[in-house]
Amino acid sequence: MKILYLHASKFSNGAMVAAEFERQMAAKGVRVEVHHIREVSLTELSPGDLYLFSSPGRFGRPIRGMRRFLNQVTLPPGTRYAILTTQAAPKPDRKTGRMPTEEELAKYQRVRPIMNELLQGKGLVKVAEDKVYVTRLKGPLEEGWQAKVQAFVDRIPVSSAERGEQRAGAPAGARPRASVA
C-alpha cells in the first residue's frame, strides 16, 4: 500500500504530525510519501492507494493554500482519502472559565468539514479523519499527540495484502495473496 501524505504546514506542527504518521505506518509495513503541497505538481501527482490531506486551521478554516490545492486537485472518483488536521486547542471562556462544548466548537472550527466538502464534491471516499491540537499559534502540539496519531493510524484500513507482507514459505519477491473475507 502506498499513502501520499500532502500537508500545508506553516510552523512545522503539521510536518511533525506527518513524520510521526509516516513512522507509525512504516512499522505496519506501509509506504508513506510525505510532501508539502508546495512541493508537488497537481498535474504530476504520483498515484497512491490513499491520499491523506493535512492543513492547519486559520480562523476555523483550512489555510488558503490548502483550499486552493483541494479545489484544483484532480483524482478519480472513488479515490480513498483521509484528513488529519492541526487546529488551535479550545480554551476556556475568559469570563466564565467554561470550556466550549463540541457543538460550539463545530460552529467555529470548520477545517475538516470544509476539506470534506471539497473532496467529497469530487467523488472521493473518506476513510478516516481526526485532528491534533496546537496549544499556541506556533506550537507546541498538545500533550499526548503521538498517541492521537497512533489512534488515527489504527483507523486506516490496511490489509496484509496491501502491506506487502510476504507469505510464509513464499520465495523472496513473491506477490502476497489477496485476503479473502
Secondary structure, DSSP 8 states (H G I E B T S, - for coil): -EEEEEE--SSSHHHHHHHHHHHHHHHTT-EEEEEEGGGS-GGG----SEEEEE-BEETTEE-HHHHHHHHH----TT-EEEEEEEEE-----TTT-----HHHHHHH--HHHHHHHHHHTTT-EEEEEEEEEESSTT--B-TTHHHHHHHHHHHS---HHHHT---TT--TT--------
